[in-house]
Amino acid sequence: MTNDYDLILIGAGHAHLGVLRRWAMLERPPGRIALVSADHNAWYSGMLPGLLAGRFTASDCVVELQPICRAAKVDLIVAQATSFSAEQRSVQLVDGRQLTADWLSLNVGGKVSPLPQQGDAVDCLAVKPFSEFLSGWQRWQQTPKPLAIIGGGAAGVELALALADKVPQLSLFCAGKLLAGHNPGLHLRAIGALRQRRVRVREYSPVSRIDGDQLFSENDIVWRGERVLLATGAQALPWLEQSGLQCDARGFVQILPTLQSHSHSHIFAVGDCASLPGALKSGVYSVRQGPVLASNLMAALRDQPLKPYRAQKNSLALLATGDGGALLAWRGLSASGQLYGRWKDYLDQSFIRRHRFSG
Ligand SMILES: Cc1cc2nc3c(=O)[nH]c(=O)nc-3n(C[C@H](O)[C@H](O)[C@H](O)COP(=O)(O)OP(=O)(O)OC[C@H]3O[C@@H](n4cnc5c(N)ncnc54)[C@H](O)[C@@H]3O)c2cc1C
């Protein structure tokens, strides 16, 4: 079997799942198509806090890739991509294979960068990749110890609320204001919920390094302990910047509204790995790019005109509180309670159901 394709999708992110679903249910573009994924399953991050809180099982939170690929008549290649050449339109896999394609689409998310660390007194886990984080967390659960979470965005807050009663003491460090970018009501509700669970919240405390068993913010020791969880938002994957694609200052692939790379029109990029003004780094934006990407890939392979994606101006935030409830923010409004948790569960489980195919 040749390693030349008409189209290769790299990464089973939210947008690519939407593309596969559409092609499975409606019409697929002509030619040979492959999906390269580091894992057999695609994790749905929105349900991870519920999994940690013991409300879901791991299988509730994943989309199995083989059935959806089979339904879309797409070859599933389970291997990590290690490098990518925009000029040659080729992708190198960890197992030594090299694949080439006329068209490529990237939906590989981001990574969490490690903190500079002296010594090994602190065991550091990054929240991504999820499968590695979950096996580390299972190990930690056997001997619960105080924990510091670094990252005061939505993910850090949800993780703190999910884990607060699973460790003897939990501290949450935030470089600036907690939940910066969200409305003040959500900030207050989150602070209240964290206090109720006895989480020590340290705002404006950017942790810059680990030395021995100490966390430092500038020259101050801000915490001592053995376990640190990093939830510091998406950083770009280094191999993307080295691919020849035009990237922004943070290393994310710069794209046009058609979702094509600025520098290489045969390459598309979506979700957290892409950079487009107005499109935030969150699953919600990646999901919304899916239908436009599906239609543009179809048009590209048929030599037809592409359409623009327009990022929504506002997005609903629902943050799980670990007890089945959720905090809600929409524009300037905020709310909290069990009702919003049930709504979040419904939306999250609908996403999983929509992308689950049998066989
Ligand atoms: C705890 C937590 C909770 C969150 N909750 C929410 C939420 O409720 N709502 C929300 O909107 N956002 C949420 N987020 C943010 C969200 O996870 C990301 O913004 C979102 O997943 C980005 O989606 P994506 O489509 O860009 O890619 P991702 O969902 O990150 O998927 C990338 C895919 O690419 C694959 N991949 C990566 N590298 C390679 C490689 N080298 N080779 C092959 N495959 C590769 C990965 O295995 C993965 O399948 C949360 C994040 C965290 C950490």
PDBQT file of the ligand as one rigid body, heavy atoms in Angstrom, charges set to zero:
ROOT
HETATM    1  C1  LIG A 401      -9.158  19.920  32.040  1.00  0.00    +0.000 C 
HETATM    2  C2  LIG A 401      -9.561  20.656  30.799  1.00  0.00    +0.000 A 
HETATM    3  C3  LIG A 401     -10.899  20.956  30.595  1.00  0.00    +0.000 A 
HETATM    4  C4  LIG A 401     -11.297  21.666  29.462  1.00  0.00    +0.000 A 
HETATM    5  N1  LIG A 401     -12.623  21.915  29.309  1.00  0.00    +0.000 NA
HETATM    6  C5  LIG A 401     -13.028  22.572  28.214  1.00  0.00    +0.000 A 
HETATM    7  C6  LIG A 401     -14.428  22.826  28.017  1.00  0.00    +0.000 A 
HETATM    8  O1  LIG A 401     -15.275  22.454  28.835  1.00  0.00    +0.000 OA
HETATM    9  N2  LIG A 401     -14.791  23.507  26.893  1.00  0.00    +0.000 N 
HETATM   10  C7  LIG A 401     -13.856  23.937  25.980  1.00  0.00    +0.000 A 
HETATM   11  O2  LIG A 401     -14.247  24.558  24.989  1.00  0.00    +0.000 OA
HETATM   12  N3  LIG A 401     -12.546  23.721  26.139  1.00  0.00    +0.000 NA
HETATM   13  C8  LIG A 401     -12.100  23.038  27.223  1.00  0.00    +0.000 A 
HETATM   14  N4  LIG A 401     -10.767  22.810  27.404  1.00  0.00    +0.000 N 
HETATM   15  C9  LIG A 401      -9.802  23.283  26.376  1.00  0.00    +0.000 C 
HETATM   16  C10 LIG A 401      -9.740  22.239  25.286  1.00  0.00    +0.000 C 
HETATM   17  O3  LIG A 401      -9.216  21.025  25.774  1.00  0.00    +0.000 OA
HETATM   18  C11 LIG A 401      -8.872  22.605  24.101  1.00  0.00    +0.000 C 
HETATM   19  O4  LIG A 401      -8.994  23.957  23.790  1.00  0.00    +0.000 OA
HETATM   20  C12 LIG A 401      -9.349  21.770  22.933  1.00  0.00    +0.000 C 
HETATM   21  O5  LIG A 401      -9.186  20.395  23.240  1.00  0.00    +0.000 OA
HETATM   22  C13 LIG A 401      -8.599  22.089  21.676  1.00  0.00    +0.000 C 
HETATM   23  O6  LIG A 401      -9.162  21.291  20.693  1.00  0.00    +0.000 OA
HETATM   24  P1  LIG A 401      -8.410  20.956  19.373  1.00  0.00    +0.000 P 
HETATM   25  O7  LIG A 401      -9.470  20.524  18.419  1.00  0.00    +0.000 OA
HETATM   26  O8  LIG A 401      -7.524  22.051  18.954  1.00  0.00    +0.000 OA
HETATM   27  O9  LIG A 401      -7.434  19.733  19.698  1.00  0.00    +0.000 OA
HETATM   28  P2  LIG A 401      -7.392  18.652  20.835  1.00  0.00    +0.000 P 
HETATM   29  O10 LIG A 401      -8.728  18.350  21.385  1.00  0.00    +0.000 OA
HETATM   30  O11 LIG A 401      -6.313  19.071  21.773  1.00  0.00    +0.000 OA
HETATM   31  O12 LIG A 401      -6.935  17.379  20.029  1.00  0.00    +0.000 OA
HETATM   32  C14 LIG A 401      -5.667  17.269  19.436  1.00  0.00    +0.000 C 
HETATM   33  C15 LIG A 401      -5.518  15.862  18.933  1.00  0.00    +0.000 C 
HETATM   34  O13 LIG A 401      -4.308  15.756  18.213  1.00  0.00    +0.000 OA
HETATM   35  C16 LIG A 401      -3.614  14.598  18.629  1.00  0.00    +0.000 C 
HETATM   36  N5  LIG A 401      -2.187  14.853  18.472  1.00  0.00    +0.000 N 
HETATM   37  C17 LIG A 401      -1.437  15.761  19.126  1.00  0.00    +0.000 A 
HETATM   38  N6  LIG A 401      -0.167  15.698  18.706  1.00  0.00    +0.000 NA
HETATM   39  C18 LIG A 401      -0.138  14.737  17.744  1.00  0.00    +0.000 A 
HETATM   40  C19 LIG A 401       0.880  14.210  16.942  1.00  0.00    +0.000 A 
HETATM   41  N7  LIG A 401       2.116  14.653  17.046  1.00  0.00    +0.000 N 
HETATM   42  N8  LIG A 401       0.581  13.210  16.078  1.00  0.00    +0.000 NA
HETATM   43  C20 LIG A 401      -0.687  12.756  15.977  1.00  0.00    +0.000 A 
HETATM   44  N9  LIG A 401      -1.709  13.220  16.720  1.00  0.00    +0.000 NA
HETATM   45  C21 LIG A 401      -1.424  14.196  17.592  1.00  0.00    +0.000 A 
HETATM   46  C22 LIG A 401      -4.014  14.392  20.087  1.00  0.00    +0.000 C 
HETATM   47  O14 LIG A 401      -3.842  13.040  20.441  1.00  0.00    +0.000 OA
HETATM   48  C23 LIG A 401      -5.474  14.818  20.033  1.00  0.00    +0.000 C 
HETATM   49  O15 LIG A 401      -6.296  13.744  19.664  1.00  0.00    +0.000 OA
HETATM   50  C24 LIG A 401     -10.332  22.098  28.525  1.00  0.00    +0.000 A 
HETATM   51  C25 LIG A 401      -8.988  21.789  28.709  1.00  0.00    +0.000 A 
HETATM   52  C26 LIG A 401      -8.601  21.081  29.832  1.00  0.00    +0.000 A 
HETATM   53  C27 LIG A 401      -7.134  20.775  30.032  1.00  0.00    +0.000 C 
ENDROOT
TORSDOF 0
